Amino acid sequence: MNAPPPFESFLLMDGEKKIIVEKDTKVPNAASFIVLKEDHTLGNCIRAQLLRDPQVIFAGYKVPHPLEHRLVIRVQTTPDYSPVEAFTNAITDLDAEISLLEELFKQAIKGKGME
């Protein structure tokens, strides 16, 4: 069988970084973020969060190959705002949104007596 071992889809190997930043040399204020061990679920969430920022000109993502567990997120921003700053803010905002959703879910469960 040609499929990689199942643990390779989520476990970082020794020396692997979760996120690698590659600045674009041809397009101003643009960068690509390579996120290892993730897929469309996280890619679409981060892309949507980036597009909520008015200083982000472009945000898109791709999964280069279905058997490679990596995600490439491309971001272009206005001249006074760096792509790294936009990406960091998007992750922070997404984390806050998910925490709020978790809290609301817990309150709804408590209210239904389903603890």
Secondary structure, DSSP 8 states (H G I E B T S, - for coil): --S--GGGGT---TT--SEEEEE-SSSTTEEEEEEET--HHHHHHHHHHHHTSTTEEEEEEE-S-TTS-EEEEEEEE-TTS-HHHHHHHHHHHHHHHHHHHHHHHHHHHHHHT--
